[in-house]
Amino acid sequence: MKNILTKIVEYMKTPVFIIGLLSVLAVGIWQISSWVGNVGRGIERIEVLGEKYEDFNVRISKLEKESYAGEFIGISEQKKEILGFCGHMNPSLITEKSKSSWGLTYNLNYNICELNEYSDWGKIDKYPHPGLFFKITNDFNNISTWCMAVGTFKDIENPNRILIVSRKAANELGIPEGSLLNISVRISLIEENEWRSRKECIELYNLLEIKEMKLIF
């Protein structure tokens, strides 16, 4: 046993063993430094990705707000909405000479609509009456337009069919000409200070003499 230990000690003193040991140590040190470098780079990547992710969230949030604002500057993304379906005014039943439930003449070349009395109007804290303007957004293509209520209809069997619109408004929502299918929409009330910023809204309001009508409604 003593002879074996003596030979091992003598071998450890040889140049071959010393060179081999130094090589192993060098490889080990290189591997450790590479691992530390990779960890550092990984942390840097995480930090950069975090910054990019936060920036991406900010940009997405901004786009959502801008998209929701639609054509009416000042409409808040927090506005109360009613979700449901939008139908079309049947041209074979409604003509320019027809009168709405409020006694108003249908001006089908304008953005007009009629409201279902049985829909849940409590969601926007407004029961249908003359002079209400609404923003309508097509859930399928996210296109928005506006309309002014000229009357109501009663569809107790389908309270989620919240309104019907003129062909002009339907065109602006991207609904194909001739289509009579109901589409999924969300609607919100447009406040007076908002719709009065649009010439078309004021023109329709004055044309139908809504101000005078509200005095006797």
FIKOLZA-1660 file (N, C-alpha, C; in steps of 0.1 Angstrom, whole numbers, plus 5000, padded with zeros to 4 digits):
% residues 217
   i   px   py   pz ch aa at
   1 5008 4988 5000  A  M  N
   1 5000 5000 5000  A  M CA
   1 5009 5013 5000  A  M  C
   2 5020 5012 5009  A  K  N
   2 5029 5023 5009  A  K CA
   2 5036 5026 4996  A  K  C
   3 5039 5015 4989  A  N  N
   3 5046 5017 4976  A  N CA
   3 5036 5023 4966  A  N  C
   4 5023 5019 4967  A  I  N
   4 5013 5025 4957  A  I CA
   4 5012 5040 4960  A  I  C
   5 5010 5044 4972  A  L  N
   5 5009 5058 4976  A  L CA
   5 5021 5066 4971  A  L  C
   6 5033 5060 4973  A  T  N
   6 5045 5067 4969  A  T CA
   6 5046 5069 4954  A  T  C
   7 5041 5059 4946  A  K  N
   7 5041 5061 4932  A  K CA
   7 5031 5071 4928  A  K  C
   8 5019 5072 4935  A  I  N
   8 5009 5082 4931  A  I CA
   8 5015 5096 4933  A  I  C
   9 5021 5098 4945  A  V  N
   9 5027 5111 4948  A  V CA
   9 5038 5115 4938  A  V  C
  10 5046 5105 4934  A  E  N
  10 5056 5108 4924  A  E CA
  10 5050 5112 4911  A  E  C
  11 5039 5105 4907  A  Y  N
  11 5032 5107 4894  A  Y CA
  11 5026 5121 4894  A  Y  C
  12 5021 5126 4906  A  M  N
  12 5015 5139 4907  A  M CA
  12 5025 5150 4905  A  M  C
  13 5038 5147 4907  A  K  N
  13 5049 5157 4905  A  K CA
  13 5053 5158 4891  A  K  C
  14 5049 5149 4882  A  T  N
  14 5054 5148 4869  A  T CA
  14 5047 5160 4860  A  T  C
  15 5054 5165 4850  A  P  N
  15 5048 5175 4841  A  P CA
  15 5035 5171 4835  A  P  C
  16 5034 5158 4831  A  V  N
  16 5021 5154 4824  A  V CA
  16 5009 5156 4833  A  V  C
  17 5011 5152 4846  A  F  N
  17 4999 5154 4856  A  F CA
  17 4996 5168 4858  A  F  C
  18 5006 5177 4860  A  I  N
  18 5005 5191 4863  A  I CA
  18 4998 5198 4851  A  I  C
  19 5002 5195 4839  A  I  N
  19 4996 5201 4827  A  I CA
  19 4981 5196 4826  A  I  C
  20 4979 5184 4828  A  G  N
  20 4965 5179 4828  A  G CA
  20 4956 5186 4838  A  G  C
  21 4961 5187 4850  A  L  N
  21 4953 5194 4861  A  L CA
  21 4950 5208 4857  A  L  C
  22 4960 5215 4852  A  L  N
  22 4958 5229 4848  A  L CA
  22 4948 5230 4836  A  L  C
  23 4948 5221 4827  A  S  N
  23 4938 5221 4816  A  S CA
  23 4924 5219 4822  A  S  C
  24 4923 5210 4831  A  V  N
  24 4909 5208 4837  A  V CA
  24 4905 5220 4844  A  V  C
  25 4914 5227 4852  A  L  N
  25 4910 5239 4859  A  L CA
  25 4906 5250 4849  A  L  C
  26 4914 5251 4838  A  A  N
  26 4911 5262 4828  A  A CA
  26 4897 5260 4822  A  A  C
  27 4894 5247 4818  A  V  N
  27 4881 5244 4813  A  V CA
  27 4870 5247 4823  A  V  C
  28 4872 5244 4835  A  G  N
  28 4862 5246 4846  A  G CA
  28 4859 5261 4847  A  G  C
  29 4870 5269 4848  A  I  N
  29 4869 5284 4849  A  I CA
  29 4861 5290 4837  A  I  C
  30 4865 5285 4825  A  W  N
  30 4858 5290 4813  A  W CA
  30 4843 5287 4813  A  W  C
  31 4840 5274 4818  A  Q  N
  31 4825 5271 4818  A  Q CA
  31 4818 5279 4828  A  Q  C
  32 4824 5282 4840  A  I  N
  32 4818 5290 4850  A  I CA
  32 4815 5304 4845  A  I  C
  33 4826 5310 4838  A  S  N
  33 4825 5324 4833  A  S CA
  33 4814 5324 4822  A  S  C
  34 4813 5314 4814  A  S  N
  34 4803 5314 4803  A  S CA
  34 4789 5313 4809  A  S  C
  35 4787 5305 4820  A  W  N
  35 4774 5304 4827  A  W CA
  35 4770 5317 4833  A  W  C
  36 4780 5324 4839  A  V  N
  36 4777 5337 4845  A  V CA
  36 4773 5347 4835  A  V  C
  37 4780 5346 4823  A  G  N
  37 4777 5355 4812  A  G CA
  37 4763 5353 4807  A  G  C
  38 4759 5340 4805  A  N  N
  38 4746 5337 4800  A  N CA
  38 4735 5341 4809  A  N  C
  39 4737 5340 4822  A  V  N
  39 4727 5344 4832  A  V CA
  39 4726 5359 4831  A  V  C
  40 4737 5366 4830  A  G  N
  40 4736 5381 4829  A  G CA
  40 4729 5385 4816  A  G  C
  41 4732 5378 4805  A  R  N
  41 4725 5382 4793  A  R CA
  41 4710 5378 4793  A  R  C
  42 4707 5367 4800  A  G  N
  42 4693 5363 4802  A  G CA
  42 4685 5374 4810  A  G  C
  43 4692 5379 4821  A  I  N
  43 4685 5389 4829  A  I CA
  43 4683 5402 4820  A  I  C
  44 4693 5405 4812  A  E  N
  44 4692 5417 4803  A  E CA
  44 4680 5415 4794  A  E  C
  45 4679 5403 4788  A  R  N
  45 4668 5400 4779  A  R CA
  45 4654 5401 4786  A  R  C
  46 4654 5396 4798  A  I  N
  46 4641 5397 4806  A  I CA
  46 4637 5412 4808  A  I  C
  47 4647 5420 4811  A  E  N
  47 4645 5434 4814  A  E CA
  47 4640 5441 4801  A  E  C
  48 4647 5438 4790  A  V  N
  48 4643 5444 4777  A  V CA
  48 4629 5440 4773  A  V  C
  49 4626 5426 4774  A  L  N
  49 4613 5421 4771  A  L CA
  49 4602 5427 4780  A  L  C
  50 4606 5429 4792  A  G  N
  50 4596 5436 4802  A  G CA
  50 4593 5450 4797  A  G  C
  51 4603 5457 4793  A  E  N
  51 4601 5471 4788  A  E CA
  51 4593 5471 4775  A  E  C
  52 4596 5461 4766  A  K  N
  52 4588 5460 4754  A  K CA
  52 4574 5456 4757  A  K  C
  53 4572 5447 4766  A  Y  N
  53 4559 5443 4770  A  Y CA
  53 4550 5454 4775  A  Y  C
  54 4557 5462 4784  A  E  N
  54 4550 5473 4790  A  E CA
  54 4546 5483 4779  A  E  C
  55 4556 5486 4770  A  D  N
  55 4554 5495 4759  A  D CA
  55 4542 5490 4750  A  D  C
  56 4542 5477 4747  A  F  N
  56 4532 5471 4739  A  F CA
  56 4518 5473 4745  A  F  C
  57 4518 5471 4759  A  N  N
  57 4505 5472 4766  A  N CA
  57 4500 5487 4765  A  N  C
  58 4509 5496 4766  A  V  N
  58 4505 5510 4765  A  V CA
  58 4500 5514 4752  A  V  C
  59 4507 5508 4741  A  R  N
  59 4502 5511 4727  A  R CA
  59 4489 5505 4724  A  R  C
  60 4487 5492 4729  A  I  N
  60 4474 5486 4727  A  I CA
  60 4463 5493 4734  A  I  C
  61 4466 5497 4747  A  S  N
  61 4456 5505 4754  A  S CA
  61 4452 5517 4747  A  S  C
  62 4462 5524 4741  A  K  N
  62 4460 5537 4734  A  K CA
  62 4451 5534 4722  A  K  C
  63 4454 5523 4714  A  L  N
  63 4447 5520 4702  A  L CA
  63 4432 5517 4706  A  L  C
  64 4430 5510 4717  A  E  N
  64 4417 5506 4721  A  E CA
  64 4409 5519 4724  A  E  C
  65 4415 5528 4731  A  K  N
  65 4408 5540 4734  A  K CA
  65 4404 5548 4722  A  K  C
  66 4414 5549 4712  A  E  N
  66 4412 5557 4700  A  E CA
  66 4401 5550 4692  A  E  C
  67 4402 5537 4691  A  S  N
  67 4392 5530 4683  A  S CA
  67 4378 5532 4689  A  S  C
  68 4377 5531 4702  A  Y  N
  68 4364 5532 4708  A  Y CA
  68 4358 5546 4707  A  Y  C
  69 4367 5556 4706  A  A  N
  69 4362 5570 4705  A  A CA
  69 4354 5573 4692  A  A  C
  70 4358 5565 4682  A  G  N
  70 4350 5566 4669  A  G CA
  70 4351 5580 4663  A  G  C
  71 4340 5584 4658  A  E  N
  71 4339 5597 4651  A  E CA
  71 4336 5609 4661  A  E  C
  72 4332 5605 4673  A  F  N
  72 4329 5616 4683  A  F CA
  72 4340 5618 4693  A  F  C
  73 4347 5629 4692  A  I  N
  73 4357 5632 4701  A  I CA
  73 4351 5635 4715  A  I  C
  74 4357 5629 4725  A  G  N
  74 4352 5631 4738  A  G CA
  74 4343 5620 4744  A  G  C
  75 4340 5610 4735  A  I  N
  75 4332 5599 4741  A  I CA
  75 4341 5590 4749  A  I  C
  76 4338 5588 4761  A  S  N
  76 4346 5580 4771  A  S CA
  76 4345 5565 4769  A  S  C
  77 4356 5558 4771  A  E  N
  77 4355 5544 4770  A  E CA
  77 4347 5538 4781  A  E  C
  78 4344 5546 4791  A  Q  N
  78 4336 5541 4803  A  Q CA
  78 4321 5543 4801  A  Q  C
  79 4317 5547 4789  A  K  N
  79 4302 5550 4787  A  K CA
  79 4294 5537 4789  A  K  C
  80 4282 5539 4794  A  K  N
  80 4273 5527 4796  A  K CA
  80 4268 5523 4782  A  K  C
  81 4267 5510 4781  A  E  N
  81 4264 5504 4768  A  E CA
  81 4252 5494 4770  A  E  C
  82 4245 5492 4759  A  I  N
  82 4235 5482 4758  A  I CA
  82 4240 5472 4747  A  I  C
  83 4241 5460 4750  A  L  N
  83 4245 5450 4740  A  L CA
  83 4233 5443 4734  A  L  C
  84 4232 5441 4721  A  G  N
  84 4220 5434 4716  A  G CA
  84 4221 5434 4700  A  G  C
  85 4210 5435 4694  A  F  N
  85 4209 5433 4679  A  F CA
  85 4203 5445 4673  A  F  C
  86 4207 5448 4661  A  C  N
  86 4202 5459 4653  A  C CA
  86 4196 5453 4640  A  C  C
  87 4184 5458 4637  A  G  N
  87 4177 5454 4625  A  G CA
  87 4175 5465 4615  A  G  C
  88 4168 5464 4605  A  H  N
  88 4167 5474 4594  A  H CA
  88 4152 5478 4593  A  H  C
  89 4150 5490 4589  A  M  N
  89 4137 5495 4587  A  M CA
  89 4132 5489 4573  A  M  C
  90 4121 5482 4573  A  N  N
  90 4116 5476 4562  A  N CA
  90 4111 5486 4552  A  N  C
  91 4117 5487 4540  A  P  N
  91 4113 5497 4530  A  P CA
  91 4099 5495 4525  A  P  C
  92 4094 5483 4526  A  S  N
  92 4081 5480 4521  A  S CA
  92 4070 5484 4531  A  S  C
  93 4074 5487 4543  A  L  N
  93 4065 5491 4554  A  L CA
  93 4067 5505 4557  A  L  C
  94 4079 5510 4556  A  I  N
  94 4082 5524 4560  A  I CA
  94 4086 5532 4548  A  I  C
  95 4079 5543 4545  A  T  N
  95 4082 5551 4534  A  T CA
  95 4084 5566 4539  A  T  C
  96 4087 5575 4530  A  E  N
  96 4089 5589 4533  A  E CA
  96 4076 5595 4539  A  E  C
  97 4065 5589 4535  A  K  N
  97 4052 5595 4539  A  K CA
  97 4047 5588 4553  A  K  C
  98 4054 5578 4557  A  S  N
  98 4049 5571 4569  A  S CA
  98 4052 5580 4581  A  S  C
  99 4045 5578 4592  A  K  N
  99 4048 5585 4605  A  K CA
  99 4052 5575 4616  A  K  C
 100 4061 5579 4624  A  S  N
 100 4066 5571 4635  A  S CA
 100 4056 5571 4646  A  S  C
 101 4059 5563 4657  A  S  N
 101 4051 5563 4669  A  S CA
 101 4050 5577 4676  A  S  C
 102 4060 5585 4673  A  W  N
 102 4060 5598 4679  A  W CA
 102 4055 5609 4669  A  W  C
 103 4049 5604 4658  A  G  N
 103 4043 5613 4648  A  G CA
 103 4053 5620 4639  A  G  C
 104 4066 5615 4639  A  L  N
 104 4076 5621 4630  A  L CA
 104 4076 5614 4617  A  L  C
 105 4079 5622 4606  A  T  N
 105 4081 5617 4593  A  T CA
 105 4095 5610 4592  A  T  C
 106 4095 5599 4585  A  Y  N
 106 4107 5592 4583  A  Y CA
 106 4115 5599 4573  A  Y  C
 107 4127 5603 4576  A  N  N
 107 4137 5609 4566  A  N CA
 107 4147 5598 4564  A  N  C
 108 4145 5589 4555  A  L  N
 108 4153 5578 4553  A  L CA
 108 4167 5581 4548  A  L  C
 109 4169 5593 4543  A  N  N
 109 4182 5597 4538  A  N CA
 109 4191 5602 4550  A  N  C
 110 4186 5601 4562  A  Y  N
 110 4194 5605 4573  A  Y CA
 110 4196 5593 4582  A  Y  C
 111 4205 5595 4592  A  N  N
 111 4208 5584 4602  A  N CA
 111 4197 5584 4613  A  N  C
 112 4186 5577 4610  A  I  N
 112 4175 5576 4620  A  I CA
 112 4174 5562 4625  A  I  C
 113 4167 5561 4636  A  C  N
 113 4165 5548 4642  A  C CA
 113 4152 5548 4650  A  C  C
 114 4147 5536 4653  A  E  N
 114 4136 5534 4662  A  E CA
 114 4140 5524 4673  A  E  C
 115 4135 5526 4685  A  L  N
 115 4140 5519 4696  A  L CA
 115 4129 5509 4701  A  L  C
 116 4133 5497 4705  A  N  N
 116 4124 5487 4711  A  N CA
 116 4120 5491 4725  A  N  C
 117 4108 5493 4728  A  E  N
 117 4103 5497 4741  A  E CA
 117 4106 5487 4752  A  E  C
 118 4108 5475 4748  A  Y  N
 118 4110 5464 4757  A  Y CA
 118 4125 5460 4760  A  Y  C
 119 4134 5468 4754  A  S  N
 119 4148 5466 4757  A  S CA
 119 4151 5472 4771  A  S  C
 120 4163 5469 4776  A  D  N
 120 4167 5473 4789  A  D CA
 120 4173 5487 4789  A  D  C
 121 4165 5498 4788  A  W  N
 121 4171 5511 4787  A  W CA
 121 4176 5516 4800  A  W  C
 122 4173 5509 4811  A  G  N
 122 4179 5513 4824  A  G CA
 122 4194 5512 4824  A  G  C
 123 4200 5504 4815  A  K  N
 123 4214 5503 4815  A  K CA
 123 4221 5516 4811  A  K  C
 124 4214 5525 4804  A  I  N
 124 4220 5538 4801  A  I CA
 124 4212 5550 4808  A  I  C
 125 4203 5546 4816  A  D  N
 125 4195 5555 4824  A  D CA
 125 4187 5565 4816  A  D  C
 126 4183 5561 4804  A  K  N
 126 4174 5569 4795  A  K CA
 126 4163 5561 4789  A  K  C
 127 4151 5565 4791  A  Y  N
 127 4140 5558 4784  A  Y CA
 127 4138 5566 4771  A  Y  C
 128 4134 5558 4761  A  P  N
 128 4133 5564 4747  A  P CA
 128 4124 5577 4747  A  P  C
 129 4130 5587 4741  A  H  N
 129 4122 5600 4739  A  H CA
 129 4129 5608 4728  A  H  C
 130 4122 5617 4722  A  P  N
 130 4127 5625 4710  A  P CA
 130 4140 5632 4714  A  P  C
 131 4149 5632 4705  A  G  N
 131 4162 5640 4707  A  G CA
 131 4173 5632 4712  A  G  C
 132 4171 5619 4713  A  L  N
 132 4182 5610 4718  A  L CA
 132 4191 5606 4706  A  L  C
 133 4204 5608 4707  A  F  N
 133 4214 5603 4697  A  F CA
 133 4222 5592 4703  A  F  C
 134 4225 5582 4694  A  F  N
 134 4232 5570 4699  A  F CA
 134 4244 5568 4690  A  F  C
 135 4254 5562 4696  A  K  N
 135 4265 5557 4688  A  K CA
 135 4263 5542 4687  A  K  C
 136 4264 5536 4675  A  I  N
 136 4262 5522 4672  A  I CA
 136 4275 5516 4667  A  I  C
 137 4279 5505 4673  A  T  N
 137 4291 5498 4669  A  T CA
 137 4288 5484 4664  A  T  C
 138 4292 5481 4652  A  N  N
 138 4290 5467 4647  A  N CA
 138 4301 5458 4653  A  N  C
 139 4296 5448 4661  A  D  N
 139 4306 5439 4668  A  D CA
 139 4314 5431 4658  A  D  C
 140 4309 5429 4646  A  F  N
 140 4317 5420 4637  A  F CA
 140 4329 5427 4631  A  F  C
 141 4327 5440 4627  A  N  N
 141 4338 5447 4620  A  N CA
 141 4343 5459 4628  A  N  C
 142 4336 5462 4639  A  N  N
 142 4340 5473 4648  A  N CA
 142 4338 5487 4642  A  N  C
 143 4330 5487 4631  A  I  N
 143 4327 5500 4625  A  I CA
 143 4316 5507 4633  A  I  C
 144 4317 5520 4635  A  S  N
 144 4307 5528 4643  A  S CA
 144 4301 5538 4635  A  S  C
 145 4288 5542 4638  A  T  N
 145 4281 5553 4632  A  T CA
 145 4272 5559 4643  A  T  C
 146 4263 5568 4639  A  W  N
 146 4254 5574 4649  A  W CA
 146 4240 5574 4643  A  W  C
 147 4230 5576 4652  A  C  N
 147 4217 5577 4647  A  C CA
 147 4209 5585 4657  A  C  C
 148 4197 5591 4653  A  M  N
 148 4188 5598 4662  A  M CA
 148 4175 5590 4662  A  M  C
 149 4170 5588 4674  A  A  N
 149 4157 5581 4675  A  A CA
 149 4145 5590 4671  A  A  C
 150 4137 5584 4662  A  V  N
 150 4125 5591 4657  A  V CA
 150 4112 5584 4662  A  V  C
 151 4113 5573 4669  A  G  N
 151 4101 5566 4674  A  G CA
 151 4105 5553 4681  A  G  C
 152 4095 5546 4684  A  T  N
 152 4097 5533 4691  A  T CA
 152 4089 5522 4684  A  T  C
 153 4092 5509 4687  A  F  N
 153 4084 5498 4682  A  F CA
 153 4083 5488 4694  A  F  C
 154 4074 5479 4694  A  K  N
 154 4072 5469 4705  A  K CA
 154 4075 5455 4700  A  K  C
 155 4086 5450 4706  A  D  N
 155 4089 5436 4703  A  D CA
 155 4092 5429 4716  A  D  C
 156 4082 5425 4723  A  I  N
 156 4083 5419 4736  A  I CA
 156 4090 5405 4736  A  I  C
 157 4088 5398 4724  A  E  N
 157 4094 5385 4723  A  E CA
 157 4109 5386 4721  A  E  C
 158 4114 5397 4716  A  N  N
 158 4129 5399 4713  A  N CA
 158 4134 5412 4719  A  N  C
 159 4135 5413 4733  A  P  N
 159 4140 5425 4739  A  P CA
 159 4154 5429 4735  A  P  C
 160 4162 5418 4731  A  N  N
 160 4176 5421 4727  A  N CA
 160 4177 5427 4713  A  N  C
 161 4166 5428 4706  A  R  N
 161 4166 5435 4693  A  R CA
 161 4163 5450 4697  A  R  C
 162 4174 5457 4700  A  I  N
 162 4172 5470 4706  A  I CA
 162 4168 5481 4697  A  I  C
 163 4172 5480 4684  A  L  N
 163 4168 5491 4675  A  L CA
 163 4168 5487 4661  A  L  C
 164 4161 5495 4652  A  I  N
 164 4162 5493 4638  A  I CA
 164 4166 5506 4632  A  I  C
 165 4174 5505 4621  A  V  N
 165 4180 5517 4616  A  V CA
 165 4176 5519 4601  A  V  C
 166 4178 5531 4596  A  S  N
 166 4176 5534 4582  A  S CA
 166 4187 5528 4573  A  S  C
 167 4185 5526 4560  A  R  N
 167 4195 5520 4552  A  R CA
 167 4208 5529 4552  A  R  C
 168 4207 5542 4553  A  K  N
 168 4219 5550 4553  A  K CA
 168 4228 5546 4565  A  K  C
 169 4222 5545 4577  A  A  N
 169 4229 5541 4589  A  A CA
 169 4235 5527 4587  A  A  C
 170 4227 5518 4581  A  A  N
 170 4231 5504 4579  A  A CA
 170 4243 5504 4570  A  A  C
 171 4243 5512 4559  A  N  N
 171 4255 5513 4550  A  N CA
 171 4267 5517 4558  A  N  C
 172 4266 5527 4567  A  E  N
 172 4277 5532 4574  A  E CA
 172 4283 5522 4584  A  E  C
 173 4274 5512 4588  A  L  N
 173 4279 5501 4597  A  L CA
 173 4285 5490 4589  A  L  C
 174 4285 5491 4576  A  G  N
 174 4291 5480 4568  A  G CA
 174 4282 5469 4565  A  G  C
 175 4269 5471 4566  A  I  N
 175 4259 5460 4563  A  I CA
 175 4256 5460 4548  A  I  C
 176 4257 5449 4542  A  P  N
 176 4255 5449 4527  A  P CA
 176 4241 5453 4523  A  P  C
 177 4240 5460 4512  A  E  N
 177 4227 5465 4506  A  E CA
 177 4218 5453 4504  A  E  C
 178 4206 5454 4508  A  G  N
 178 4196 5444 4506  A  G CA
 178 4195 5434 4517  A  G  C
 179 4205 5434 4527  A  S  N
 179 4205 5424 4538  A  S CA
 179 4195 5429 4548  A  S  C
 180 4187 5419 4553  A  L  N
 180 4177 5422 4563  A  L CA
 180 4180 5414 4576  A  L  C
 181 4192 5409 4577  A  L  N
 181 4196 5401 4589  A  L CA
 181 4199 5411 4600  A  L  C
 182 4196 5407 4612  A  N  N
 182 4200 5414 4624  A  N CA
 182 4215 5412 4627  A  N  C
 183 4221 5423 4631  A  I  N
 183 4236 5421 4634  A  I CA
 183 4238 5424 4649  A  I  C
 184 4249 5419 4655  A  S  N
 184 4252 5421 4669  A  S CA
 184 4259 5435 4670  A  S  C
 185 4253 5443 4679  A  V  N
 185 4259 5457 4681  A  V CA
 185 4260 5460 4696  A  V  C
 186 4266 5471 4698  A  R  N
 186 4266 5477 4712  A  R CA
 186 4263 5492 4709  A  R  C
 187 4254 5498 4718  A  I  N
 187 4251 5512 4716  A  I CA
 187 4253 5519 4729  A  I  C
 188 4256 5532 4727  A  S  N
 188 4258 5541 4739  A  S CA
 188 4252 5554 4736  A  S  C
 189 4248 5561 4746  A  L  N
 189 4242 5575 4744  A  L CA
 189 4252 5585 4741  A  L  C
 190 4249 5594 4731  A  I  N
 190 4258 5605 4728  A  I CA
 190 4252 5617 4735  A  I  C
 191 4260 5623 4743  A  E  N
 191 4256 5635 4751  A  E CA
 191 4254 5647 4741  A  E  C
 192 4246 5656 4746  A  E  N
 192 4242 5668 4737  A  E CA
 192 4255 5676 4733  A  E  C
 193 4264 5678 4742  A  N  N
 193 4276 5686 4739  A  N CA
 193 4284 5679 4729  A  N  C
 194 4282 5666 4727  A  E  N
 194 4290 5658 4717  A  E CA
 194 4283 5658 4704  A  E  C
 195 4270 5655 4703  A  W  N
 195 4264 5655 4690  A  W CA
 195 4262 5669 4684  A  W  C
 196 4262 5679 4692  A  R  N
 196 4261 5693 4687  A  R CA
 196 4274 5697 4680  A  R  C
 197 4284 5689 4681  A  S  N
 197 4297 5693 4674  A  S CA
 197 4297 5688 4660  A  S  C
 198 4286 5681 4656  A  R  N
 198 4285 5675 4642  A  R CA
 198 4273 5682 4635  A  R  C
 199 4277 5687 4623  A  K  N
 199 4267 5694 4614  A  K CA
 199 4255 5686 4611  A  K  C
 200 4258 5673 4607  A  E  N
 200 4247 5664 4603  A  E CA
 200 4237 5662 4614  A  E  C
 201 4241 5661 4627  A  C  N
 201 4232 5658 4638  A  C CA
 201 4224 5671 4640  A  C  C
 202 4229 5682 4640  A  I  N
 202 4222 5695 4642  A  I CA
 202 4212 5697 4631  A  I  C
 203 4216 5693 4619  A  E  N
 203 4207 5695 4607  A  E CA
 203 4194 5686 4609  A  E  C
 204 4196 5673 4613  A  L  N
 204 4185 5664 4615  A  L CA
 204 4176 5669 4626  A  L  C
 205 4183 5673 4637  A  Y  N
 205 4175 5677 4649  A  Y CA
 205 4166 5689 4646  A  Y  C
 206 4171 5699 4638  A  N  N
 206 4163 5710 4634  A  N CA
 206 4153 5707 4623  A  N  C
 207 4156 5698 4614  A  L  N
 207 4147 5694 4604  A  L CA
 207 4134 5687 4610  A  L  C
 208 4136 5679 4620  A  L  N
 208 4124 5673 4626  A  L CA
 208 4118 5681 4637  A  L  C
 209 4123 5693 4639  A  E  N
 209 4118 5702 4649  A  E CA
 209 4117 5695 4663  A  E  C
 210 4127 5689 4667  A  I  N
 210 4127 5681 4679  A  I CA
 210 4126 5691 4692  A  I  C
 211 4132 5702 4691  A  K  N
 211 4131 5712 4702  A  K CA
 211 4117 5715 4706  A  K  C
 212 4109 5718 4695  A  E  N
 212 4095 5721 4697  A  E CA
 212 4087 5709 4702  A  E  C
 213 4091 5697 4696  A  M  N
 213 4083 5685 4699  A  M CA
 213 4085 5681 4714  A  M  C
 214 4097 5683 4719  A  K  N
 214 4100 5679 4733  A  K CA
 214 4092 5687 4743  A  K  C
 215 4087 5699 4739  A  L  N
 215 4079 5707 4748  A  L CA
 215 4065 5701 4750  A  L  C
 216 4060 5693 4740  A  I  N
 216 4047 5687 4742  A  I CA
 216 4047 5672 4743  A  I  C
 217 4059 5666 4743  A  F  N
 217 4060 5651 4744  A  F CA
 217 4057 5646 4758  A  F  C
% end
